[in-house]
């Protein structure tokens, strides 16, 4: 392969991996972009540096990131005494809040809305299920903290994926 083309492809992998990390921060499918970039690079180079198994490993890490992000809020809220319904309310509220706030506040609204939505979803559901306001704000706070922990964990996995992919494509083929 031509050296200029090879280094251009490596630069493209690095830029797209960085974009994947940024998208993950914004609560968009950035880890899946990193998987797609790895698969595309592997395919374009006849799997010389990136194997199908390696792409599978990246996909496994992306799935782990999705699970951690999804379950962190529920598990931490449950640890604070939330009902099962409030845990679901927090997860659903986070998704709804992400869309509601992303329109008036582009970029930061997605993250902000997800956290606020998670808090409101868990707190309001807890107040409704247990028919009392006492403790519902605490459940909402813990759900929002869990949601933030999940986002941070997924972002850490995205950074690790991007770094590993960059190192892998910069190694000599063989």
N, C-alpha and C positions, 0 to 999 in steps of 0.2 A: 504494500500500500504506500502511496505517496506520503512523504513525511508531513507535508503541509496539510493534506487532507486528514491524516491521522491526528495531528495536534489540534486541528479545527474541531474534529469530532470529540476529542477529549475536553476541549474548552466548552463545547456545547453540552456535554454531560455535566460538567461542573456548574454551568449557568442554570441548566434545567433542574439540577439537584438543589441548588440554592433556591430556585423558584418553588420547588416542592416544600422546602422547609418554611418559606414565607407563607405559602398557601395553607400549610398545616397550622401555623400560628393564627391564621384568619379563619380557621375552622372549615376549611375547604379540603378536598381530597388530595393533599400534597404528598402523602406517603404513597398513594397509588400512582402519582405522577413519577415519583422516583422509581417505582417498580417498572413502569412503562418505559422510562428512559433506559434502565438497565436491559430490559428485553429488546428494545430497539437497537441499542448499541451492540448487544450480543448477536442479534440477527444480521446487522449490517457488516459485522466483522467475522462472520461465519463461526461465531461462538469461540473465538481464539482466546479472549481474555475473560469473558463472562460466559459461564455455562448455563444451561437450562436449570440445572440444580441450584445454581447461585441465584438466579431470578426467583426460583421457588422459595429460597431462604428469605429473600427480600419480601416476597408476598406474605410469607408466614409472619415476619416482623410487622408488616402493615396490618395484618389481621389482629395480631396481639395488641397493637396500638388502638385499633377500633374497640376491642373488648375492654381494655383498660379505661379508655375514655368513657365508654358507655356505663361501665359498672362502678367506677370510682365514686360518683355522686351518690348512687343508691347505697353502696356499702357504708360510706361515711355517714350518710343521713340515718341509716338503720342503726349504726353504732350510737347515734345521739338520741335514739328512741323513736324514730319515725315509723309510721305504719308502712306497710307494703304499698298501699295506695299512694302515700305521700312520696315514696321513692320513685314510683312511676310518674307521679305528677311533676316531680323535679326534672326527670329526664325529658318528658314531653314539653314542659315549660321551657327548658333550655333550647330545644329545637325551635319552638314557636318564637321565642324571644330573639333567636338568631335572625330569623327572617323579618320580624316586626321592626327591630331596631336597625337593621342593615340598610333600610331604605332612607330614613332621615339622616343617618350617620354612616356614610360609606366607610369601609375599611374597619374602623374601630367599633362601629355599631354591631358588627357581627359578634365579636368577642364580648363586648359589653352587654349586648342583648341576651346572649346565651347565659351569662352569669345571672343577670337580673331575672330572666325568665325562669331559670332553675330555682332561684330563691322563691319567686312568687308561686310557681307551680307547686313546689313542695309545701310552702307555708299555707297557701290557700286550701290545698287538698287535705293537709293535716287538720286544719281548723274545721273543715267540713266533715271529715270522717269521725273525728273525736268530739265534734260539736263543742269545742272550746278553743278560745284564742291562746290560752296559756300554753306555752311550749311550742306553738306553731312557728313563731319567729325563730326560735332556736333551731328547729328542724330545717327551716328555710336557709338559715345561715350555714348550717353544716352541709346541707345539700350543695349550696353554692361553693363552699370550700372544697368539697369532694369533686365538684365539676372542674374547679380550677386545678386541682391536683391531677385529675385525668387529662386535662389539656396539657399541663406541663409534662406529664409522663409521655404522652403521645408526641409532643414536640421534641423531647429528648430522643425518642426512638427515631424520629424523622432526621434529626441531626446525625445520629449514629449511622443510619442508612445512607445518607448523602455522603458522609465521610468515608464509609467503607466502599461505596461504589466508586468514588473518586480515586481512592487509593488503588482499587482493583484495576481500573482502566489505565492508570499510569504505570502499572507494572509491565515488564516485558512480556510479550506473548509466549505461551508455552505451557 
